[in-house]
Every structure is written in structure tokens, then in C-alpha cells.
Amino acid sequence: MPLTPADPTRDADTWLLHGDTRPTGERTVAPSIPYSATFIADDAANFAAMATTARHPSYYTRYGNPLHDRVADLVAGLEGAESGLCFASGMAAISTVVLSVTRAGDHVVAQNNHYMGTSMLLTEILPRFGVTVTSVDQTDPDAFAAAIRPETTLVHIETPANPTLALTDIAAVADSAHRVGALLTVDNTFASPINQRPISLGADIVMHSATKALGGHHDLTAGVAVTTQARCTEIWRTAVALGATMSPMDAWLLLRGLRTLAVRARQQNDTAIAVARFLHDHSNVTAVHYPGLPSHPQHELARRQMHGFGSLLAVEIDGGYGAAQRFVARLRLFTHAVSLGGVESLAVHAAAMWAGTLDEDQMRAAAIEPSLVRLSIGLEHPDALCDDLRQALETN
């Protein structure tokens, strides 16, 4: 059996290549795809064992698939968790986790800024089932502490937050949640486990939209959640009922993408800080939101809880909504598309993207300015990206 690094949080590169277990008898270097909905039992006793074993990897793919286990093992190791589960999307992971740990009468504390799907889950869907939700300023740990009540069972945060890159103090919020026995769940999509490990700071469950940095190539839709072995089994029971199953092909693509996650993250971190510095000094830019810049109001918090500052930044263009629209339209290397974390750089006008979900007052409360543009930095050379940004900012 091949050796694997003892601490994947310290040697992510080797873990991502060797941390998953090759199935017995597999002779291919690249993993095989068990593209089957159902699996053969040897006899009646074996079938009974397969049908009654929680999270069996080769009974029925809605219950689990061998590739699911390989993906979940890698992500769990990176995050410092015992175990993990795969889902059809990031929102499937978040929704399944939240629905599995809340009941009618429970109280949830969340933050003002969340991914749009998460906001819908918290503000529209949970209240239908008798769960109340309080939203607070994610930059204020005292606001979380004040909002948590004896009946609070869950605190959910997303840091850095979409799209403003505001941060939440994970350790402080974890301490407040645990004082009343509440769980802390963290959406770690924007940071990735290369740049931030919430479990080491007190989080109980960590979720990812693996569509983004974990997959890294804009060619799959997937989600992952990691936590303790026992809690994974509880969440799995809800997942089986909801049926948001990751396909074997997406699991294969995700496993392929994970192999290069650490390498990609390091280059994207370096390029993002170079781009952020360039934009910070440009006269046609009124603000740059990037936790790696000393000008970011939470830069010291970022230095404490992050190992790298990530590939996402947000920029406010001088001239308002129309100027931001024109800026995005002029970009040549940045593709005008949603999503983030992939090998190609993307740009999206945040106010235009959120207009169908939030009204003007809600966008103002979420600090989404009309001129805000979110940039996802890919693997292009930083000079090429800065040249593209320059011509888009300076074209009349």
C-alpha cells in the first residue's frame, strides 16, 4: 500500500496525489469511472449487508459511489476532518446539511451577505418549516454573540463573503455558538482548504461548492461537506432522501481537478495580489476589496485565519453602474461569466447579477455598490491580466 503524508494540512501537494485509496484490483493510473447506478451482490447475505450499511460505496449510487469516497477522503483530509460526503452541487451540500441539523422551533443565526442560493434557503425555505433565522453583520463578532439564543441550534457563515470579500471571525463565532451547544457551519468555497481551514478554528461542518476552486476547470457541478464520521452518517440519511447525488462523471472530473488544487491556489494567490495592487493604484478605481491588501479593513483578521488570500477580488469602478458595465464589456482576457475559482479569469458586474434576487435596499444593506465588479483570477500571467484591466479602464 502506498504511503500517504501523515498531515495533509501541511503537505497538500502530496496528499492530493496519493491521499485517496485505489480500489483493489484497479490497474489504471487515472481512476476508472464506475458508471453504474447499481452494483452486484455476491449472495443474499452480501446483499443484506450492502443494503443495511450506511454510506456503502457500491450498493446504489444515490447511496454512494466508489469515486465519491475518493473525493470526500481528499477534501476531508485537507480540511482536517474525519469524513466527508459528496453532492450534486454546492447548494445541495449546504441545503442538505442545514436541513439535517435543524428542526421546527429551532433558531439559526446567519450573516447579512451570503451566496444567493444560501440566502434563499435561509430567508424563504427554512421559515416554511418553522425555523427562524436572524441575520447579522458578518464583520462583527459581537453581533453574532448578541443574536445567539438558548434555542439557537445552528450558526452558518461564509467567509470571505460573496461578493464583497468581507470576513467573519471564525474562532470568535465558533466560541459564541458552542456556548449554547449550537453547531457552526462554514461555507469555505471562496478560500478553499488550501487558504483556510475552519475546523482548526472551531467549525463543526465545512461545505464547498466544488464547482469552483476544487474542480478548477469550469466543467463540473458538485458539492462537498466534511465533518465527523458520526455526523456525516446523520447527514447522509438526509442526503439519501433528498437525492442530490453527484454523478460518477462529475466525481471523476472533481478528482482530476483536486490533483492540481494546491498548485493552482498558490499561483492564483500570487496573481490576485498583483492584480489587486495594480487596481488599488489606478485612478479610475474607487475601491478594491481584497483581504490580502493592507487597506482591507479586516486585513489583520485575514492574516490570522487564512494561509493565503484567495483568487477573488472585487473592484468599484469610478463612474457608477454604467461605467462598470462598460468596463466589463471591454475586457478581453477576462471572460464575462458567473462562477469562480477556475483556470480562466472571469468577471461579473455584481449589481447586475444580484438585481434579479435583491432589491436596491437589500443590495445596499449587503454593501453591493452599483459599480462593483467581481473578478475571479485564473492562471494567466499577471502582467497580461493587468494589461487587459488597464485597457478596459482607460478606453474612452
DAGISUL-V278119 format. One record per backbone hydrogen bond with DSSP energy under -0.5 kcal/mol. CO is the residue of the C=O (numbers start at 0). NH is the residue of the N-H. If there is no record, write none. Layout:
co = (CO CO)
nh = (NH NH)
This chain:
co = (6 6 10 11 12 13 13 14 19 22 31 32 33 36 42 43 44 45 46 47 48 49 51 52 55 56 58 59 59 64 64 65 66 67 68 69 70 71 72 73 74 75 75 76 82 84 86 88 89 90 91 92 93 94 95 96 97 97 102 105 106 106 107 108 109 111 114 115 116 117 118 119 119 120 124 124 125 125 126 129 129 131 133 135 136 138 139 139 140 141 142 143 148 150 152 153 154 156 160 165 165 167 168 169 170 171 172 173 174 175 176 176 177 182 182 183 183 184 185 185 186 187 191 191 194 194 196 197 197 198 204 205 206 207 207 208 209 211 215 221 221 222 223 224 225 226 226 227 228 229 230 231 232 233 234 235 236 237 238 242 243 246 247 248 249 250 251 252 253 254 256 257 259 260 261 262 263 264 265 266 267 268 269 270 271 272 273 274 275 276 278 281 283 286 287 288 289 292 295 297 298 299 300 301 310 312 313 314 314 315 315 316 318 319 320 321 322 323 324 325 326 327 332 334 334 342 344 345 346 347 347 348 349 350 352 353 353 358 359 360 361 362 363 366 368 370 371 371 372 373 374 374 375 380 381 382 383 384 385 386 387 388 389 390)
nh = (9 10 14 15 16 16 17 18 21 25 33 34 35 60 46 47 48 49 50 51 52 52 53 55 58 65 38 62 63 67 68 69 70 71 72 73 74 75 76 77 78 79 80 79 226 224 222 92 93 94 95 96 97 98 99 100 100 101 105 131 152 153 133 155 135 113 118 119 120 121 122 123 124 125 127 128 128 130 129 104 131 107 109 111 139 140 142 143 144 145 146 147 151 106 182 108 184 186 164 159 160 169 172 173 174 175 176 177 178 179 179 181 180 154 184 203 204 156 187 206 158 191 194 195 306 307 199 200 202 201 185 225 187 209 223 211 214 215 342 209 210 86 207 84 205 81 82 231 232 233 234 235 236 237 238 239 240 241 242 244 87 250 251 252 253 254 255 256 257 258 259 260 263 264 265 266 267 268 269 270 271 272 273 274 275 276 277 278 279 280 281 284 317 315 289 313 292 295 298 301 302 303 304 305 376 374 288 316 372 285 286 319 322 323 324 325 326 327 328 329 330 330 334 336 346 378 334 375 336 349 373 352 353 354 355 356 357 362 363 364 365 367 366 368 371 316 349 350 314 347 312 376 345 384 385 386 387 388 389 390 391 392 393 394)
